[in-house]
Amino acid sequence: MKIGRIAAGVLVVCSGWTAFAAYQFDYGNISAANADYGNPVFGGFADRGGRIGLQNAFYFNTGSYLYVTADKGNPSFGAYYLDGLSKGSAISLARIADGQYTAVDANGKAIRFNSGDSIGFWIKDSQGRIVYDTPGIDGQHTYNGTAIVNGNDYVVAFGEYGDYIKSPTASFTFDEMVNSAYAVFSVQIGSTVPPGPSGQPLPGVLAALLAGGGVYAGWRRRLGGR
């Protein structure tokens, strides 16, 4: 009887973890087409070419929460608001799952960005040198490959200081971009409130189960560059 109760308990935990692993947020679509800037059909717009304002700046077309997933290299990075063509105030990022972060306010509450808000990102390479990707404020010290994957992941691949990372083309694939990068992160947005952002890392699987939901890692599904 006791063994049966233990087995049942293990099954409950395992089923909970399965639900955690399988749960996916309803991420909004992201476009890099200039015509889609401000288009509410797409939740966000990645200005990869800098045609709207600043190269690789990210704009919210609808009110949305931010999800940033560090997919390679475990880099040190951060985010900030953009004020026109200038760097605005810093944005705090809190970890909500392994490798995934969301923006939070001073109280640790997830920030819901408004339509029209724009943000940028910075990242450090393995030598601790800051490489600005968005939009090159304070100097662009590397060329970063980017891609829109599955219609809802804005993926950015960073090189070391001065390294050149190509975006996917007819002759250069998404996998080649990722393989040649020092670090990669992907940006997703959605209307779903992130689970339990508090400014502190979640303490393991138990906390993840208690949070009642899991987080999906952008490009780890089968990926294809666009």
LINSULQUI-V994955 format. One record per residue. N is the residue number from 1. PHI is phi in degrees with one decimal (* if undefined). OMEGA is omega in whole degrees, 0 to 359 (999 if undefined). D_CENTER is the distance of its C-alpha to the mean C-alpha in Angstrom with 2 decimals. Layout:
<<N;PHI;OMEGA;D_CENTER> <N;PHI;OMEGA;D_CENTER>>
This chain:
<<1;*;181;46.91> <2;-62.2;179;44.86> <3;-62.9;179;43.23> <4;-62.1;180;42.49> <5;-66.0;179;40.73> <6;-63.9;180;38.63> <7;-61.6;179;37.72> <8;-62.8;179;36.82> <9;-62.8;178;34.61> <10;-62.5;179;32.83> <11;-63.6;179;32.35> <12;-62.1;180;30.88> <13;-62.6;181;28.35> <14;-63.7;179;27.50> <15;-66.1;177;27.17> <16;-64.1;179;24.88> <17;-66.9;177;22.63> <18;-60.9;178;22.77> <19;-63.0;179;21.68> <20;-60.7;184;18.80> <21;-70.3;186;17.69> <22;-88.0;184;18.38> <23;-65.3;178;16.94> <24;-130.0;175;14.18> <25;-72.7;178;12.90> <26;-86.2;183;14.15> <27;-69.0;178;11.14> <28;-80.8;179;12.51> <29;-71.1;178;13.31> <30;-125.7;180;11.97> <31;-122.9;173;14.71> <32;-116.9;178;15.58> <33;-81.3;184;19.27> <34;-54.9;182;20.97> <35;-65.6;183;22.97> <36;-95.1;174;19.98> <37;-63.8;181;19.24> <38;82.5;181;20.09> <39;-79.0;184;20.76> <40;-66.5;174;19.99> <41;-63.2;177;20.00> <42;-109.5;182;16.43> <43;-67.8;182;14.04> <44;-149.1;179;12.46> <45;-131.7;177;13.68> <46;-101.0;184;12.33> <47;-84.9;187;15.47> <48;-63.2;182;15.42> <49;-98.0;181;19.15> <50;71.7;183;19.61> <51;-76.0;181;22.12> <52;-89.9;182;21.30> <53;-156.7;184;20.84> <54;-123.7;183;18.77> <55;-60.1;179;17.32> <56;67.8;171;13.57> <57;-67.5;180;13.43> <58;-114.1;183;11.23> <59;-117.5;176;13.57> <60;-92.6;176;13.67> <61;-86.4;180;16.54> <62;-135.7;175;16.81> <63;-64.4;187;16.35> <64;-152.4;171;12.98> <65;-93.8;183;10.74> <66;-102.2;173;7.18> <67;-127.8;178;4.62> <68;-121.5;182;2.07> <69;-114.5;174;4.02> <70;-83.9;188;6.85> <71;-97.1;182;8.85> <72;-156.7;172;11.87> <73;88.8;182;14.00> <74;45.7;188;12.77> <75;-78.3;170;12.64> <76;-89.6;182;13.32> <77;-149.0;179;11.05> <78;-155.7;183;10.94> <79;-138.1;179;10.68> <80;-154.1;174;13.70> <81;-71.3;172;15.32> <82;-109.7;178;17.18> <83;-112.3;186;20.84> <84;66.5;179;22.09> <85;-100.0;183;22.18> <86;-118.9;175;21.85> <87;-77.7;179;19.38> <88;-97.6;184;19.49> <89;-70.6;180;18.97> <90;-70.2;177;16.36> <91;-114.8;178;13.62> <92;-78.1;178;13.62> <93;-114.4;178;10.66> <94;-116.6;180;11.95> <95;-76.7;179;11.24> <96;-114.7;177;11.70> <97;-167.4;181;11.97> <98;-58.3;175;12.22> <99;77.4;182;9.35> <100;-119.7;187;7.00> <101;-133.4;172;7.17> <102;-136.0;179;8.09> <103;-82.5;181;10.35> <104;-132.2;177;13.98> <105;-87.7;184;17.42> <106;-63.6;179;20.36> <107;-95.8;180;21.30> <108;80.3;179;18.06> <109;-89.8;181;17.60> <110;-59.3;179;14.33> <111;-87.5;172;14.34> <112;-98.9;181;14.78> <113;-73.9;181;14.38> <114;-98.4;175;17.36> <115;-56.9;181;18.10> <116;99.4;177;18.57> <117;-65.6;176;16.25> <118;-131.9;183;14.57> <119;-136.3;175;12.22> <120;-130.7;181;11.79> <121;-132.5;170;10.32> <122;-124.9;181;12.65> <123;-150.3;175;12.86> <124;-105.1;176;15.99> <125;-87.0;186;17.56> <126;-68.1;178;19.72> <127;-95.8;180;22.56> <128;79.7;180;20.82> <129;-89.6;182;20.99> <130;-75.3;176;18.48> <131;-117.2;181;17.14> <132;-85.7;176;15.87> <133;-94.5;186;13.72> <134;-120.1;353;13.58> <135;-110.0;183;16.34> <136;97.7;177;18.58> <137;-60.1;183;19.99> <138;68.8;178;22.51> <139;104.6;179;22.66> <140;-98.9;188;20.55> <141;-102.3;174;21.17> <142;-160.8;174;19.54> <143;-102.3;187;18.75> <144;-109.4;176;15.24> <145;-76.1;180;14.92> <146;-135.1;177;12.55> <147;-158.8;169;12.60> <148;-101.4;186;11.92> <149;-114.5;177;12.09> <150;57.4;176;13.84> <151;78.0;182;13.71> <152;-139.4;177;10.43> <153;-119.2;172;7.71> <154;-98.6;188;7.46> <155;-103.2;180;7.71> <156;-124.0;179;9.06> <157;-109.7;184;11.76> <158;-104.5;171;13.59> <159;-98.9;170;17.25> <160;-72.2;181;19.52> <161;-53.5;178;21.40> <162;86.6;180;23.15> <163;-73.0;179;21.83> <164;-107.4;178;21.43> <165;-115.4;183;18.65> <166;-86.4;170;19.41> <167;-81.5;179;17.42> <168;-60.1;174;18.75> <169;-134.1;179;22.22> <170;-60.5;183;25.20> <171;-110.3;182;26.09> <172;-132.1;190;22.78> <173;-87.6;177;20.47> <174;-60.0;180;16.77> <175;-61.3;178;17.81> <176;-66.7;176;19.78> <177;-61.0;181;16.93> <178;-64.7;182;14.95> <179;-64.7;183;18.26> <180;-86.4;184;19.23> <181;-89.6;172;16.20> <182;-73.7;182;16.31> <183;-146.4;180;12.60> <184;-135.6;167;9.61> <185;-135.9;180;5.86> <186;-125.2;182;3.91> <187;-114.1;172;2.78> <188;-128.9;175;5.15> <189;-134.4;179;8.00> <190;-170.0;179;11.21> <191;-85.1;181;14.58> <192;-76.1;177;14.55> <193;-67.2;180;14.74> <194;-61.3;182;12.52> <195;-78.2;168;15.05> <196;58.5;176;16.78> <197;-66.5;182;14.65> <198;-137.2;184;17.38> <199;89.1;180;16.20> <200;-121.9;178;17.44> <201;-62.3;174;16.25> <202;-69.0;184;17.46> <203;-83.3;169;20.73> <204;88.0;187;20.50> <205;-64.5;183;21.14> <206;-59.1;179;23.63> <207;-63.1;179;21.36> <208;-64.4;178;18.81> <209;-65.8;181;21.78> <210;-66.6;179;23.07> <211;-66.2;173;19.87> <212;83.1;181;20.77> <213;-169.4;179;17.60> <214;-115.0;180;15.00> <215;-126.2;182;11.36> <216;-91.3;181;10.56> <217;-93.9;188;8.64> <218;-28.6;191;7.49> <219;-84.6;181;10.01> <220;-75.2;166;12.38> <221;-68.0;176;14.26> <222;-66.8;189;16.74> <223;-102.7;171;15.04> <224;-151.9;181;16.77> <225;-71.1;177;16.12> <226;-132.5;999;17.17>>
